[in-house]
């Protein structure tokens, strides 16, 4: 047992016994004793200074000791209490301990030479210290357990988010693959625009997940805009969500088009594209880049509070960029396919169909006319004295004349009619579902219209030209494409022989 003096508060109303206890403890050098005869005075002492232990009598003038333990605990919860009483009662001793006393001593056990009291006090203090340390350890363990549980919760949340992100990307990749398959089957730009817009809407407008966490993958508003002829303006070809502010806007209003790269609304201090729909908080623009430059732009926007710049960059931007790459590739292929088809079917100078396409179409139209029992006709046109025109003005002027006649035929034929450059200065016009009288009228209209054409080449106004026209009607002039072509050619020859600038009609096969 150490000799460090203990600061002891003794609450005892018997002055003689209090003096005995004080003398005993101080003589043994075990403590310095502060004596109070009433509990209220003891509580005041506790408020005034710190004590190592409280010796408390149960029978006090101002209350029963056990009832007053609660007041002691409230004032000094860490102060060990030893009950010192003359009542030898086991139930009372148990009740005292249950109410917070560290020990229960009988006054009869304490005499002038007893070391029991100092040992009991030391024991009470050590036991109290042990219980306090145990309590602190339990609190640390609970805190460590709570921290571990929080770490597990955070890790579980991280894993859940990663799983959700992987599932979301899987859904997006499936949509991208579906879009790619559909785009391969598209034959026109309008079809491709609808497929791209619908795929983007399914991927981003709903996000594939209606949970609150799924809002980080959603963009409720979007549009697809494509460059017009001069590439200085963009036209909205499809939109979803909020209506776009304008259906046509300047390309320089879109930062993605200016920079040729993806642009987020929060970049560079919040620079936002002018075509963004009002009411949206975050937006994303992705250019569709083709071999010739920017073909268009995919725009996504959201007003969701769950979306932020980090989520925009981490979640939406990569998949939006992937969709834009797929879309641009498909549109470039469609553009190339159209170019190749035009080269295969169109005359490069006049833009009219070429001879091969006309012959295939003539065979098809004649078979259809045979099934329906309706007529058809063929006009073979030849520019009168075209060689002389070329010799006088040069081949450039001759090409300009051929182009002007090509434009005229395109603008003065019905939607079902087909006009082609047959070769050199000769043209063919196929007129399905046409009777003989209408054929004659149409031939005369075309002849008279070409006669009024005036062109200018190298700043010089050139004289007009005339046409000779041979007309062959189906079925009277022939039952096959070869027969109809031969008869029309013969009629054209007859028009030339008769003086040119006129129409000759073949009623039957020669």
C-alpha positions in Angstrom: 0.0 0.0 0.0 1.4 3.4 -1.0 1.8 6.2 1.4 0.3 8.9 -0.9 -2.2 10.8 1.3 -5.8 10.5 0.2 -8.2 13.5 0.2 -11.2 12.1 2.1 -14.5 13.8 2.7 -16.2 12.4 5.8 -20.0 13.1 6.1 -20.8 12.0 9.7 -23.2 13.7 12.2 -21.5 12.0 15.3 -18.7 14.4 16.1 -16.9 12.0 18.5 -16.9 9.2 16.0 -15.8 11.6 13.3 -12.9 12.7 15.4 -12.0 9.0 16.0 -12.0 8.3 12.3 -10.1 11.5 11.5 -7.4 10.7 14.1 -7.1 7.1 12.9 -6.6 8.0 9.3 -4.2 10.9 9.9 -2.1 9.0 12.4 -1.6 6.2 9.9 -0.6 8.8 7.4 -3.2 7.5 5.0 -5.3 10.6 4.4 -6.2 14.1 4.9 -9.8 14.3 6.2 -12.4 16.9 5.7 -15.4 16.5 8.0 -18.9 17.7 7.4 -21.9 16.7 9.6 -24.7 17.3 7.1 -25.1 16.1 3.6 -25.8 19.5 2.2 -22.5 20.7 3.6 -20.8 17.7 2.1 -22.3 18.5 -1.3 -21.1 22.0 -1.1 -17.6 20.7 -0.3 -17.8 18.4 -3.3 -18.6 21.4 -5.4 -15.7 23.4 -4.0 -12.9 20.9 -4.4 -11.8 17.5 -5.5 -11.8 14.4 -3.2 -10.4 10.9 -3.7 -13.2 9.2 -1.8 -16.4 9.9 0.2 -17.0 8.3 3.6 -20.8 8.5 4.1 -22.9 7.7 7.1 -26.4 6.6 6.3 -28.3 8.3 9.2 -27.8 12.1 8.7 -29.8 15.0 10.1 -31.0 16.1 6.7 -31.7 12.7 5.0 -31.2 9.0 4.7 -27.8 8.3 3.2 -29.0 5.8 0.5 -31.5 8.2 -0.8 -28.8 10.9 -1.0 -26.4 8.8 -3.1 -28.2 10.0 -6.2 -27.3 13.6 -5.3 -23.7 12.6 -4.8 -23.6 10.7 -8.1 -25.1 13.7 -9.9 -22.5 16.1 -8.5 -19.5 13.9 -8.7 -20.1 10.8 -10.8 -16.4 9.7 -10.6 -16.2 10.0 -6.8 -15.9 6.6 -5.0 -18.3 6.2 -2.1 -17.7 4.0 1.0 -20.7 3.6 3.4 -19.7 3.7 7.0 -22.7 2.8 9.3 -23.6 1.1 12.5 -26.3 -1.0 10.9 -25.3 -4.6 10.3 -27.9 -5.4 7.6 -27.0 -7.5 4.5 -30.0 -6.3 2.5 -29.0 -2.7 3.3 -25.4 -3.4 2.2 -26.6 -4.9 -1.1 -28.9 -1.9 -1.7 -26.0 0.5 -1.0 -23.8 -1.2 -3.5 -26.6 -1.3 -6.1 -27.0 2.4 -5.7 -23.3 3.1 -6.4 -21.4 2.5 -3.2 -18.0 0.9 -3.6 -18.0 -0.7 -0.2 -20.0 -1.1 3.0 -18.2 -0.9 6.4 -19.6 -1.2 9.9 -18.5 1.3 12.5 -17.9 -1.5 15.0 -15.1 -2.8 12.7 -13.2 0.4 12.9 -11.2 1.1 16.1 -8.2 3.1 17.0 -5.7 0.6 15.8 -7.5 -0.9 12.8 -6.0 -0.7 9.4 -9.3 -2.0 7.9 -10.6 1.5 7.0 -7.5 2.7 5.1 -7.4 -0.5 3.2 -11.1 -0.3 2.4 -10.6 3.3 1.2 -7.7 2.3 -1.0 -9.6 -0.7 -2.3 -12.6 1.4 -3.1 -10.5 3.9 -5.0 -8.7 1.1 -7.0 -12.0 -0.7 -7.7 -13.5 2.5 -8.9 -10.5 3.2 -11.0 -10.7 -0.3 -12.5 -14.4 0.1 -13.2 -13.7 3.4 -14.8 -11.0 2.0 -17.0 -13.2 -0.9 -17.9 -16.0 1.5 -18.8 -13.6 3.6 -20.9 -12.3 0.4 -22.6 -15.8 -0.6 -23.4 -16.5 2.8 -24.8 -13.4 2.5 -26.9 -14.4 -0.9 -28.1 -17.9 0.4 -29.0 -16.3 3.3 -30.8 -14.0 1.0 -32.6 -16.9 -1.3 -33.5 -18.9 1.7 -34.7 -15.9 2.9 -36.8 -15.5 -0.6 -38.2 -19.2 -0.8 -39.0 -19.0 2.7 -40.7 -16.0 1.6 -42.7 -17.9 -1.6 -43.7 -21.0 0.5 -44.6 -18.9 2.9 -46.6 -17.1 0.1 -48.4 -20.4 -1.6 -49.1 -21.8 1.6 -50.5 -18.7 2.0 -52.7 -19.0 -1.5 -54.0 -22.8 -1.0 -54.5 -22.0 2.1 -56.5 -19.4 0.3 -58.6 -21.8 -2.6 -59.2 -24.5 -0.1 -60.2 -22.1 1.7 -62.5 -21.0 -1.5 -64.1 -24.7 -2.5 -64.6 -25.4 0.9 -66.0 -22.5 0.7 -68.5 -23.6 -2.8 -69.5 -27.1 -1.4 -70.3 -25.5 1.5 -72.2 -23.3 -0.9 -74.2 -26.3 -3.0 -75.0 -28.1 0.1 -76.3 -25.0 1.1 -78.3 -24.8 -2.3 -80.0 -28.6 -2.2 -80.8 -28.1 1.3 -82.2 -25.2 0.2 -84.4 -27.3 -2.7 -85.7 -30.2 -0.4 -86.6 -27.9 2.1 -88.2 -26.5 -0.5 -90.5 -29.9 -1.0 -91.9 -30.8 2.6 -92.4 -31.0 3.8 -96.0 -31.7 7.5 -95.4 -30.3 10.2 -93.1 -33.8 10.7 -91.7 -34.0 7.1 -90.6 -30.5 7.4 -89.1 -31.5 10.5 -87.2 -34.5 8.8 -85.7 -32.4 5.8 -84.6 -29.7 8.0 -83.0 -32.1 10.2 -81.2 -34.2 7.3 -79.9 -31.2 5.4 -78.7 -29.8 8.5 -76.9 -33.2 9.1 -75.3 -33.4 5.5 -74.1 -29.8 5.6 -72.8 -29.9 9.0 -71.0 -33.4 10.4 -70.5 -34.4 7.5 -68.2 -30.9 6.5 -67.3 -31.9 2.9 -67.2 -32.6 3.1 -63.4 -35.4 4.9 -61.6 -33.7 4.8 -58.2 -32.4 8.1 -56.6 -28.8 6.9 -57.3 -29.8 6.4 -61.0 -30.3 10.2 -61.3 -26.6 10.5 -61.6 -26.8 8.8 -65.0 -29.9 10.7 -66.3 -30.2 13.6 -68.7 -33.9 14.3 -69.2 -33.5 16.8 -72.1 -31.5 16.3 -75.3 -31.3 17.1 -79.0 -29.5 16.0 -82.1 -28.6 18.9 -84.5 -26.9 18.4 -87.9 -24.8 20.9 -89.9 -26.5 22.5 -92.9 -25.0 23.0 -96.3 -22.4 25.7 -95.4 -21.6 24.2 -91.9 -22.2 27.6 -90.3 -25.6 26.7 -88.9 -27.0 23.6 -87.2 -30.5 22.3 -87.6 -32.3 20.3 -84.8 -33.4 17.0 -86.5 -34.6 15.4 -83.3 -35.3 16.4 -79.7 -36.7 15.0 -76.4 -37.6 16.5 -73.0 -37.8 20.2 -72.9 -38.3 21.9 -76.3 -35.1 23.5 -77.7 -35.0 27.3 -77.7 -34.5 27.3 -81.5 -34.7 24.7 -84.3 -31.8 26.3 -86.1 -28.8 27.9 -84.4 -25.4 29.2 -85.4 -22.6 26.6 -85.1 -20.5 29.2 -83.1 -23.2 29.2 -80.4 -22.0 25.7 -79.4 -18.7 25.4 -77.6 -18.3 21.8 -78.7 -18.6 22.8 -82.4 -16.1 25.6 -81.8 -13.5 23.5 -80.1 -14.2 20.2 -82.0 -14.4 18.4 -78.6 -16.8 17.5 -75.8 -17.9 20.5 -73.7 -19.4 20.4 -70.2 -21.4 23.4 -68.9 -19.2 23.8 -65.9 -15.9 24.2 -67.8 -14.1 27.5 -67.7 -16.1 29.2 -65.1 -19.5 27.8 -66.3 -19.4 28.7 -70.0 -22.7 27.4 -71.4 -23.9 26.8 -74.9 -26.6 29.3 -76.1 -28.8 26.5 -77.5 -29.3 24.9 -74.0 -32.9 24.7 -72.9 -33.9 27.0 -70.1 -34.4 25.5 -66.7 -31.6 22.9 -67.0 -28.7 23.1 -64.6 -26.0 21.0 -66.3 -25.4 20.3 -70.0 -23.1 18.3 -72.1 -22.4 18.8 -75.9 -20.5 16.2 -77.9 -19.6 17.0 -81.6 -20.2 14.4 -84.3 -16.9 14.4 -86.2 -16.7 13.1 -89.7 -13.9 13.0 -92.4 -14.9 16.6 -93.4 -15.2 18.1 -90.0 -18.1 18.5 -87.6 -21.2 16.9 -88.9 -23.5 17.8 -86.0 -23.8 17.8 -82.2 -25.4 15.7 -79.5 -26.7 17.8 -76.6 -27.7 16.4 -73.2 -29.0 18.5 -70.3 -30.6 17.9 -66.9 -32.2 19.8 -64.0 -31.7 16.9 -61.5 -30.2 18.0 -58.2 -28.4 14.6 -58.0 -26.3 15.6 -61.0 -23.1 17.5 -60.5 -20.0 18.3 -62.5 -18.2 15.2 -61.2 -21.1 12.9 -62.1 -21.4 14.6 -65.5 -17.8 14.0 -66.3 -17.5 10.5 -64.8 -20.9 9.0 -65.8 -22.5 10.7 -68.8 -19.5 12.1 -70.7 -17.8 8.8 -71.6 -20.9 7.1 -72.9 -22.2 10.2 -74.7 -18.8 10.4 -76.4 -19.0 6.7 -77.4 -22.5 7.2 -78.8 -21.3 10.3 -80.8 -18.5 8.2 -82.3 -20.8 5.4 -83.4 -23.3 7.9 -84.8 -20.7 9.9 -86.7 -19.3 6.7 -88.1 -22.7 5.5 -89.3 -23.6 8.9 -90.8 -20.2 9.1 -92.6 -20.8 5.6 -94.0 -24.3 6.6 -95.1 -22.9 9.8 -96.7 -20.2 7.7 -98.5 -22.8 5.2 -99.6 -24.9 8.0 -101.0 -22.0 9.4 -102.8 -21.1 6.1 -104.3 -24.7 5.5 -105.4 -24.8 8.9 -107.0 -21.6 8.2 -108.8 -22.9 4.8 -109.9 -26.4 6.1 -111.0 -25.9 9.7 -111.8 -24.2 11.6 -114.6 -21.4 13.6 -113.0 -21.9 16.6 -115.3 -25.7 17.1 -115.3 -26.7 15.3 -112.1 -29.4 13.4 -114.1 -29.6 9.6 -114.0 -27.1 7.8 -116.3 -27.8 5.5 -119.2 -27.4 2.2 -117.2 -30.0 3.3 -114.5 -32.4 4.5 -117.2 -32.3 1.1 -119.0 -32.9 -0.8 -115.8 -35.7 1.5 -114.9 -37.3 1.2 -118.3 -37.4 -2.6 -118.1 -39.0 -2.3 -114.6 -41.6 0.3 -115.7 -42.6 -1.7 -118.8 -43.2 -4.8 -116.7 -45.3 -2.8 -114.3 -47.3 -1.2 -117.2 -48.0 -4.7 -118.6 -49.4 -5.8 -115.2 -51.5 -2.7 -114.8 -52.6 -2.3 -118.4 -51.6 1.4 -118.3 -49.5 3.2 -120.9 -46.0 4.6 -120.7 -43.9 6.7 -123.0 -40.3 7.5 -123.8 -38.9 10.9 -125.1 -35.5 10.9 -126.8 -34.1 14.4 -126.9 -31.1 15.7 -128.9 -29.6 19.2 -128.9 -29.6 20.6 -132.4 -26.3 21.6 -133.8 -24.5 21.0 -130.5 -21.1 20.5 -132.2 -21.3 23.9 -133.8 -22.2 25.4 -130.4 -19.1 23.7 -128.9 -16.9 24.9 -131.8 -18.0 28.5 -131.5 -17.9 28.8 -127.7 -15.7 26.1 -126.4 -16.3 22.9 -124.4 -16.8 24.9 -121.2 -19.8 26.6 -122.7 -21.0 23.3 -124.0 -20.8 21.8 -120.5 -22.7 24.8 -119.1 -25.4 24.3 -121.6 -25.7 20.5 -120.8 -26.0 21.4 -117.1 -28.7 24.0 -117.8 -30.8 21.5 -119.8 -30.3 18.9 -117.0 -31.6 21.3 -114.4 -34.5 22.2 -116.6 -35.5 18.5 -117.0 -35.2 17.9 -113.3 -37.5 20.8 -112.5 -40.1 20.1 -115.3 -40.7 16.4 -114.8 -43.2 14.7 -112.5 -42.0 12.9 -109.4 -42.6 9.5 -111.1 -40.8 10.6 -114.3 -37.1 9.8 -114.9 -34.8 12.0 -116.9 -31.3 10.8 -117.8 -28.4 11.8 -120.0 -28.2 9.1 -122.5 -24.9 10.1 -124.0 -23.2 13.2 -125.5 -25.9 15.7 -126.2 -28.8 13.2 -126.0 -31.3 12.9 -123.2 -34.1 10.4 -122.3 -37.2 11.1 -120.3 -39.4 8.1 -119.2 -43.0 8.9 -118.3 -44.9 6.1 -116.6 -48.7 6.0 -116.6 -49.0 8.4 -119.5 -51.3 8.2 -122.5 -50.4 9.1 -126.1 -51.9 12.6 -126.0 -50.2 13.5 -122.8 -46.9 12.3 -124.2 -47.3 14.6 -127.2 -48.1 17.6 -124.9 -45.2 16.9 -122.6 -42.7 16.5 -125.5 -43.9 19.9 -126.9 -43.6 21.6 -123.5 -40.0 20.4 -123.0 -39.0 21.4 -126.6 -40.4 24.8 -126.1 -39.0 25.2 -122.7 -35.4 24.4 -123.7 -35.7 26.8 -126.6 -36.2 29.6 -124.0 -33.1 28.7 -122.0 -30.4 31.3 -122.0 -27.0 30.8 -120.4 -24.0 33.0 -119.6 -20.5 31.7 -119.8 -17.3 33.7 -118.8 -19.5 36.8 -118.6 -20.9 36.4 -122.1 -24.5 35.8 -122.8 -24.9 32.9 -125.3 -27.6 32.3 -127.9 -30.3 29.7 -127.2 -30.5 26.3 -128.7 -33.3 24.0 -129.8 -34.2 20.3 -129.4 -35.3 17.6 -131.7 -37.6 15.1 -129.9 -38.6 11.5 -130.8 -41.5 10.0 -128.9 -42.4 6.3 -128.5 -45.5 5.1 -126.7 -46.0 1.8 -124.9 -47.4 -0.6 -125.8 -48.1 0.6 -129.4 -44.6 1.5 -130.4 -43.0 -1.7 -128.9 -43.4 -4.4 -126.3 -39.8 -4.4 -125.0 -37.3 -1.8 -123.8 -35.0 -2.4 -126.7 -37.9 -2.0 -129.2 -39.1 1.2 -127.5 -35.6 2.7 -127.5 -35.1 1.8 -131.2 -38.5 3.4 -132.2 -37.8 6.5 -130.2 -34.4 6.9 -131.9 -36.0 6.5 -135.3 -38.6 9.1 -134.4 -35.7 11.4 -133.3 -34.0 10.8 -136.6 -37.1 11.7 -138.4 -37.4 15.0 -136.5 -33.9 15.9 -137.4 -34.4 15.0 -141.0 -37.5 17.2 -141.1 -35.6 20.3 -140.1 -34.9 19.9 -136.4 -36.5 21.8 -133.5 -39.7 19.7 -133.6 -41.3 16.6 -132.2 -41.9 13.4 -134.1 -44.3 10.8 -132.7 -44.0 7.0 -133.4 -47.4 5.4 -133.0 -46.3 1.8 -133.7 -43.1 -0.2 -134.1 -41.3 0.1 -137.4 
